[in-house]
Amino acid sequence: MDRKEFLDILSIMNHMAHADGQMHPAEKKVLIAVFKAAKVTPEEQKLIQGRSSLEEMIREIKTDDAKTGLVDMMALVAGADGVFEEEEKLLIKKVMKRVGITPEEHTYFQDENNLDIALVRSNAKKILQSITSNS
């Protein structure tokens, strides 16, 4: 995936972190870790924060790696606080549908479309390494 696609993923992650109306400190910690690992510049941070159209951001996600990485990262943010909020569930399902990934075919959503938070948390380092190495 190219850097633009990666920044779109970060924009969607940022959107996800605010999905329930507030950003939990654990979600913020995940975002900071990703931004640091990916060496996001201040200019890129402004670009990410300035994006507001979720539909536009989703349309920019084109490669299979980016689609999978997006869902993984959203799962990581959603599970960061240990609670899979209804707003987060709705947003992830919407994004997954738009990028053509069904919950049944994704590792973290096997049980009746619910997020396996324990599995996501145990794979956090792997998810971060995967997404940042592809950017």
C-alpha positions in Angstrom: 0.0 0.0 0.0 1.2 3.5 -0.6 1.6 6.3 1.9 -1.7 8.0 0.9 -3.7 4.8 1.4 -2.0 4.3 4.8 -2.9 7.9 5.8 -6.5 7.2 4.8 -6.4 4.2 7.2 -5.1 6.4 10.0 -7.9 8.9 9.2 -10.5 6.1 9.5 -8.8 4.9 12.7 -9.1 8.4 14.1 -12.7 8.5 13.2 -13.2 5.1 14.9 -11.6 6.3 18.1 -14.3 9.0 18.3 -17.2 6.8 17.2 -18.7 6.6 20.6 -18.5 10.3 21.3 -15.3 10.2 23.3 -11.8 8.9 22.9 -10.9 6.5 25.7 -7.3 6.9 27.0 -6.5 3.3 25.7 -7.7 4.2 22.2 -5.6 7.3 22.3 -2.6 5.3 23.3 -3.1 2.9 20.3 -3.3 5.9 18.0 -0.2 7.5 19.4 1.7 4.2 19.1 0.7 3.8 15.4 1.6 7.4 14.6 5.0 7.1 16.2 5.7 3.7 14.6 4.8 5.0 11.2 6.7 8.3 11.7 3.7 10.4 10.9 4.8 14.0 10.3 3.0 17.0 11.8 1.8 17.9 8.2 0.3 14.4 7.8 -1.3 14.7 11.3 -3.1 17.8 10.1 -4.2 16.1 6.9 -5.6 13.2 9.0 -7.4 15.4 11.4 -8.8 17.5 8.6 -10.5 14.6 6.9 -14.2 14.3 7.7 -15.9 12.3 4.9 -15.8 8.7 5.9 -17.2 7.6 2.6 -14.4 9.5 0.8 -11.7 7.9 3.0 -13.1 4.4 2.5 -13.2 4.8 -1.3 -9.5 5.6 -1.2 -8.7 2.1 0.3 -8.1 0.0 -2.8 -5.5 -2.7 -2.2 -6.3 -6.0 -0.4 -3.4 -5.3 2.0 -4.9 -1.9 2.9 -8.4 -3.3 3.3 -7.2 -6.1 5.7 -4.9 -3.6 7.5 -7.8 -1.2 7.9 -10.1 -3.8 9.5 -7.2 -5.0 11.7 -6.5 -1.5 12.9 -10.1 -0.6 13.5 -10.4 -3.8 15.6 -7.3 -2.8 17.5 -8.8 0.7 18.3 -12.2 -0.8 19.1 -10.8 -3.3 21.5 -8.3 -1.0 23.1 -10.6 -0.1 26.0 -11.9 -3.7 26.4 -15.4 -2.9 25.3 -16.9 -3.3 21.8 -19.3 -0.4 21.8 -22.4 -0.4 19.6 -21.2 2.6 17.7 -17.9 0.9 17.0 -19.6 -2.3 15.9 -21.8 -0.3 13.5 -18.9 1.6 12.0 -16.7 -1.5 11.6 -19.5 -3.4 9.9 -20.2 -0.5 7.6 -16.5 -0.2 6.6 -16.1 -3.9 6.2 -19.1 -4.0 3.9 -17.7 -1.1 1.8 -14.3 -2.7 1.4 -15.8 -6.2 0.6 -14.7 -8.1 3.8 -17.3 -10.1 5.6 -17.1 -10.7 9.3 -17.1 -14.4 8.8 -13.9 -14.3 6.7 -12.0 -12.1 9.2 -9.9 -13.5 12.1 -11.2 -11.1 14.7 -15.0 -11.4 13.9 -15.8 -15.1 14.0 -18.3 -15.3 16.8 -21.6 -13.9 15.5 -19.9 -10.8 14.1 -18.6 -9.8 17.6 -15.1 -8.6 18.0 -12.8 -11.1 19.8 -11.2 -8.4 22.0 -8.8 -10.9 23.7 -7.5 -12.1 20.3 -7.1 -8.6 19.0 -5.2 -7.5 22.2 -2.9 -10.6 22.0 -2.1 -9.7 18.4 -1.6 -6.0 18.9 2.1 -6.0 18.3 1.7 -8.1 15.2 -1.0 -5.8 13.8 1.1 -2.7 14.4 4.1 -4.3 12.8 2.1 -5.4 9.8 0.5 -2.1 9.1 3.5 0.1 9.7 5.8 -2.2 7.6 3.4 -1.9 4.7 3.3 1.9 4.8 
